[in-house]
C-alpha cells in the first residue's frame, strides 16, 4: 500500500535488495508494451468512433467532420430504430429470464455437489464456451430448420411444426443456450457462499424444502441472479452472430443494424452513434446495478 | 442430501419427508439433465449431420459418409481460411502472451491503486461488445489504410486476447510464494536468471493455460474480424459465417465438427496437464 506506484522515490534501504517489477523503472518498462497496445489499438479506435458519431454523412460514402447531433436524433426520432431498440431489449430480457430459470437448479448442484461430480459437470458446461459462437449458432440453424429435429419432434406428438428458424423466438432460444454457461457459473459461485448449515437447520426445524428455498436460498442468492442476469442481458443485447444466423434478415437487432450501417451502407457516423449509445446504455446499467447492490448491502445488516 | 435435517423429525414425518426429498431430487435431476441436453444439442446435431451422405441438410440424415470432410479439404477457400486463422492466432498469441506476461509480472509486484487501475485498463477490451470494438477498429484502421490487412487483424486479435493472458498469469503469480524468487536473488542470481529458473517454471501452468485460451479465443473470434477481414484475409469463422448466411450445406457441419474436436482436445489436454476444471471449480470450503 505504501509502495510508490510510480517508483520515483526509492524505498528505504533500496538498491540491490529491491524487488524487481512494480515499483521501479523496470516495472514501467514491463508495462509499456501492453499499455501502449491497449491505448493505441483499443482506446484510440473507441475515441475515434465516439467522435465519428458527431460527424455528418454524405451518401454514398463521404464522412464530413462536424459536430452535429443528427445521428443521435435520427436514432431516437425514427420509429423504425426505436422499434429495433425495443425489440433488442425485449430479446435481452427474455434471454436473461430463460437463463435464470434453466440454470438455477444446475448452479445449485454445482455449488453443493460432491467434488468428483462437479469436475465432470464443469467440463460439460465449460466446453460449449470453447467452441466458436458461429459454430454453435449454425447447430441451432440445423435444430430449428424446416423439417429439422424440433419440427420432427412436434409433429411426432401430433402438434403443428413451429418452424422457428429465422424468427425472434428461435433467436431467443439459441441465445439462451449460447449464454447459459455464463449464468450457471455466476450463480453457482454465489450459491457456494450460501451456508449449507442454514438450510440444514431450517429443515431440521421442520421447514419444507420449498420454504427453505423461498426464505433462505433464493434471497441469499439474489446478488448472483442480479449479476448473472445483467451479464447475460448485456451479452444478449450486443450479440451479433446468433441473431444474424438464427434470426435471419427479418430479425433485426441493434448489432445487426450497426453492422449493416458500418459495412454495407458505409454510414460510419450513424453506426458510430448507435455503437456509442449501446455502450453508454450498458455502462449506465452496470453503474445502476452497482449502486443498487451497494444500497442493498448497506441496508441488509441492520435488518 | 441433508441426512442430519430429517433426523429429529418424528418417525412418520421423517418417512414422508424423505420420500418427498427423493421425488424432488429426481425431478431436479431430470430437469438438470434436460438443461445439459439443451446445452449440448446444437453441437451434437451438427456432428451427426456432418456424416450426412445427402447433397443438403436433411433430418434424419441420409446414410453415412465422409464426403463432406473430403469436400472441406478439397475446397481451396476453406483450407486457405484455416491457414489464415491458424497464422493469425499464432501471431496474436505470441505477442499477447509476451507482453501480457511482462505486464502481469509488473502488476504482481505492486498492490497499489495505480496497479489496480492499470490492470482493469488492460482487461477492458474483453468487456466492450465486439460490435462496438469492431466499429471503432474499422474506422481507426481505415484512417491508416490498413483495413482488410493481416496486420490489422493481428493487432485487433492481440488486444482482444491480452486480457485473458493478464488475468490468468496474474492469478498464477498470486498463487505462489514470491519469497522463493527473492531468495534466489539474494543468493546472487541475476534478475533474468531468477526469472528463467525460478519464476517461469512456477507459473508454467498458468502460462500454458493463458496461451491456449488466448489462441482459441483468437481462432474463434468472429465479430471484430467481420469488420476487418478483406477478401484475402477471410478467417475461418468469417468464412463459415458468410457461408451459413447463404446456404445450409453439410460442408459447414464437417468444418464445425473439426473445430469442435480441436476445442475438445485442447480442453481435455489442459484438464489432464494442469487441472483446468479443478482450478475453475474449486470452492472455498474444499480446502
Boltz contact constraints between the chains, C-beta under 6 A:
constraints:
  - contact:
      token1: [A, 3]
      token2: [B, 110]
      max_distance: 6.0
  - contact:
      token1: [A, 3]
      token2: [B, 112]
      max_distance: 6.0
  - contact:
      token1: [A, 5]
      token2: [B, 110]
      max_distance: 6.0
  - contact:
      token1: [A, 5]
      token2: [B, 112]
      max_distance: 6.0
  - contact:
      token1: [A, 5]
      token2: [B, 114]
      max_distance: 6.0
  - contact:
      token1: [A, 19]
      token2: [B, 109]
      max_distance: 6.0
  - contact:
      token1: [A, 20]
      token2: [B, 191]
      max_distance: 6.0
  - contact:
      token1: [A, 21]
      token2: [B, 105]
      max_distance: 6.0
  - contact:
      token1: [A, 21]
      token2: [B, 106]
      max_distance: 6.0
  - contact:
      token1: [A, 21]
      token2: [B, 109]
      max_distance: 6.0
  - contact:
      token1: [A, 22]
      token2: [B, 106]
      max_distance: 6.0
  - contact:
      token1: [A, 22]
      token2: [B, 109]
      max_distance: 6.0
  - contact:
      token1: [A, 22]
      token2: [B, 110]
      max_distance: 6.0
  - contact:
      token1: [A, 27]
      token2: [B, 106]
      max_distance: 6.0
  - contact:
      token1: [A, 30]
      token2: [B, 102]
      max_distance: 6.0
  - contact:
      token1: [A, 30]
      token2: [B, 105]
      max_distance: 6.0
  - contact:
      token1: [A, 30]
      token2: [B, 106]
      max_distance: 6.0
  - contact:
      token1: [A, 31]
      token2: [B, 103]
      max_distance: 6.0
  - contact:
      token1: [A, 31]
      token2: [B, 106]
      max_distance: 6.0
  - contact:
      token1: [A, 33]
      token2: [B, 99]
      max_distance: 6.0
  - contact:
      token1: [A, 34]
      token2: [B, 99]
      max_distance: 6.0
  - contact:
      token1: [A, 34]
      token2: [B, 103]
      max_distance: 6.0
  - contact:
      token1: [A, 34]
      token2: [B, 122]
      max_distance: 6.0
  - contact:
      token1: [A, 37]
      token2: [B, 159]
      max_distance: 6.0
  - contact:
      token1: [A, 38]
      token2: [B, 122]
      max_distance: 6.0
  - contact:
      token1: [A, 41]
      token2: [B, 155]
      max_distance: 6.0
  - contact:
      token1: [A, 41]
      token2: [B, 159]
      max_distance: 6.0
  - contact:
      token1: [A, 42]
      token2: [B, 125]
      max_distance: 6.0
  - contact:
      token1: [A, 42]
      token2: [B, 159]
      max_distance: 6.0
  - contact:
      token1: [A, 45]
      token2: [B, 136]
      max_distance: 6.0
  - contact:
      token1: [A, 45]
      token2: [B, 137]
      max_distance: 6.0
  - contact:
      token1: [A, 45]
      token2: [B, 140]
      max_distance: 6.0
  - contact:
      token1: [A, 46]
      token2: [B, 136]
      max_distance: 6.0
  - contact:
      token1: [A, 48]
      token2: [B, 139]
      max_distance: 6.0
  - contact:
      token1: [A, 48]
      token2: [B, 140]
      max_distance: 6.0
  - contact:
      token1: [A, 49]
      token2: [B, 135]
      max_distance: 6.0
  - contact:
      token1: [A, 49]
      token2: [B, 136]
      max_distance: 6.0
  - contact:
      token1: [A, 49]
      token2: [B, 139]
      max_distance: 6.0
  - contact:
      token1: [A, 52]
      token2: [B, 139]
      max_distance: 6.0
  - contact:
      token1: [A, 102]
      token2: [B, 35]
      max_distance: 6.0
  - contact:
      token1: [A, 105]
      token2: [B, 28]
      max_distance: 6.0
  - contact:
      token1: [A, 105]
      token2: [B, 31]
      max_distance: 6.0
  - contact:
      token1: [A, 105]
      token2: [B, 32]
      max_distance: 6.0
  - contact:
      token1: [A, 106]
      token2: [B, 32]
      max_distance: 6.0
  - contact:
      token1: [A, 106]
      token2: [B, 35]
      max_distance: 6.0
  - contact:
      token1: [A, 118]
      token2: [B, 281]
      max_distance: 6.0
  - contact:
      token1: [A, 119]
      token2: [B, 277]
      max_distance: 6.0
  - contact:
      token1: [A, 122]
      token2: [B, 277]
      max_distance: 6.0
  - contact:
      token1: [A, 122]
      token2: [B, 281]
      max_distance: 6.0
  - contact:
      token1: [A, 123]
      token2: [B, 277]
      max_distance: 6.0
  - contact:
      token1: [A, 127]
      token2: [B, 267]
      max_distance: 6.0
  - contact:
      token1: [A, 128]
      token2: [B, 39]
      max_distance: 6.0
  - contact:
      token1: [A, 130]
      token2: [B, 216]
      max_distance: 6.0
  - contact:
      token1: [A, 130]
      token2: [B, 263]
      max_distance: 6.0
  - contact:
      token1: [A, 130]
      token2: [B, 267]
      max_distance: 6.0
  - contact:
      token1: [A, 131]
      token2: [B, 260]
      max_distance: 6.0
  - contact:
      token1: [A, 131]
      token2: [B, 263]
      max_distance: 6.0
  - contact:
      token1: [A, 132]
      token2: [B, 220]
      max_distance: 6.0
  - contact:
      token1: [A, 132]
      token2: [B, 237]
      max_distance: 6.0
  - contact:
      token1: [A, 134]
      token2: [B, 222]
      max_distance: 6.0
  - contact:
      token1: [A, 134]
      token2: [B, 237]
      max_distance: 6.0
  - contact:
      token1: [A, 134]
      token2: [B, 240]
      max_distance: 6.0
  - contact:
      token1: [A, 134]
      token2: [B, 241]
      max_distance: 6.0
  - contact:
      token1: [A, 135]
      token2: [B, 256]
      max_distance: 6.0
  - contact:
      token1: [A, 135]
      token2: [B, 259]
      max_distance: 6.0
  - contact:
      token1: [A, 136]
      token2: [B, 42]
      max_distance: 6.0
  - contact:
      token1: [A, 138]
      token2: [B, 244]
      max_distance: 6.0
  - contact:
      token1: [A, 138]
      token2: [B, 252]
      max_distance: 6.0
  - contact:
      token1: [A, 138]
      token2: [B, 256]
      max_distance: 6.0
  - contact:
      token1: [A, 139]
      token2: [B, 42]
      max_distance: 6.0
  - contact:
      token1: [A, 139]
      token2: [B, 43]
      max_distance: 6.0
  - contact:
      token1: [A, 139]
      token2: [B, 45]
      max_distance: 6.0
  - contact:
      token1: [A, 139]
      token2: [B, 46]
      max_distance: 6.0
  - contact:
      token1: [A, 140]
      token2: [B, 42]
      max_distance: 6.0
  - contact:
      token1: [A, 142]
      token2: [B, 45]
      max_distance: 6.0
  - contact:
      token1: [A, 142]
      token2: [B, 46]
      max_distance: 6.0
  - contact:
      token1: [A, 142]
      token2: [B, 49]
      max_distance: 6.0
  - contact:
      token1: [A, 143]
      token2: [B, 42]
      max_distance: 6.0
  - contact:
      token1: [A, 143]
      token2: [B, 45]
      max_distance: 6.0
  - contact:
      token1: [A, 148]
      token2: [B, 59]
      max_distance: 6.0
  - contact:
      token1: [A, 149]
      token2: [B, 59]
      max_distance: 6.0
  - contact:
      token1: [A, 177]
      token2: [B, 38]
      max_distance: 6.0
  - contact:
      token1: [A, 180]
      token2: [B, 39]
      max_distance: 6.0
  - contact:
      token1: [A, 192]
      token2: [B, 283]
      max_distance: 6.0
  - contact:
      token1: [A, 200]
      token2: [B, 2]
      max_distance: 6.0
  - contact:
      token1: [A, 200]
      token2: [B, 4]
      max_distance: 6.0
  - contact:
      token1: [A, 200]
      token2: [B, 5]
      max_distance: 6.0
  - contact:
      token1: [A, 203]
      token2: [B, 2]
      max_distance: 6.0
  - contact:
      token1: [A, 203]
      token2: [B, 5]
      max_distance: 6.0
  - contact:
      token1: [A, 204]
      token2: [B, 5]
      max_distance: 6.0
  - contact:
      token1: [A, 204]
      token2: [B, 8]
      max_distance: 6.0
  - contact:
      token1: [A, 209]
      token2: [B, 24]
      max_distance: 6.0
  - contact:
      token1: [A, 238]
      token2: [B, 129]
      max_distance: 6.0
  - contact:
      token1: [A, 238]
      token2: [B, 131]
      max_distance: 6.0
  - contact:
      token1: [A, 240]
      token2: [B, 131]
      max_distance: 6.0
  - contact:
      token1: [A, 240]
      token2: [B, 223]
      max_distance: 6.0
  - contact:
      token1: [A, 241]
      token2: [B, 222]
      max_distance: 6.0
  - contact:
      token1: [A, 245]
      token2: [B, 244]
      max_distance: 6.0
  - contact:
      token1: [A, 255]
      token2: [B, 131]
      max_distance: 6.0
  - contact:
      token1: [A, 258]
      token2: [B, 131]
      max_distance: 6.0
  - contact:
      token1: [A, 262]
      token2: [B, 135]
      max_distance: 6.0
  - contact:
      token1: [A, 262]
      token2: [B, 138]
      max_distance: 6.0
  - contact:
      token1: [A, 268]
      token2: [B, 139]
      max_distance: 6.0
  - contact:
      token1: [A, 271]
      token2: [B, 135]
      max_distance: 6.0
  - contact:
      token1: [A, 272]
      token2: [B, 135]
      max_distance: 6.0
  - contact:
      token1: [A, 275]
      token2: [B, 132]
      max_distance: 6.0
  - contact:
      token1: [A, 275]
      token2: [B, 135]
      max_distance: 6.0
  - contact:
      token1: [A, 279]
      token2: [B, 132]
      max_distance: 6.0
